[in-house]
Amino acid sequence: MNRVALVLLAVAVVVIAALIAAAAAGKLARLTGATYPAALTRAAAVFAAVVTLAATVTSALSGLLS
């Protein structure tokens, strides 16, 4: 498997994981009585946090591996 395909696969996995985490955060927010705008805000914050974490880990690993 070439590097481009591997990178695209990794990006797809991160995006799917971020979407699942955001959906779960939004659902939990609604279950605890949050309004729809508040639940969307929480979901967006979780999505951004997961993507940022993935970028940080990727950056750290690429620094170690190169």
Protein Blocks (a to p, Z undefined) as FASTA:
>chain_A
ZZklmmmmmmmmmmmmmmmmmmmmmmmmmmnopafklmmmmmmmmmmmmmmmmmmmmmmm
mmmmZZ
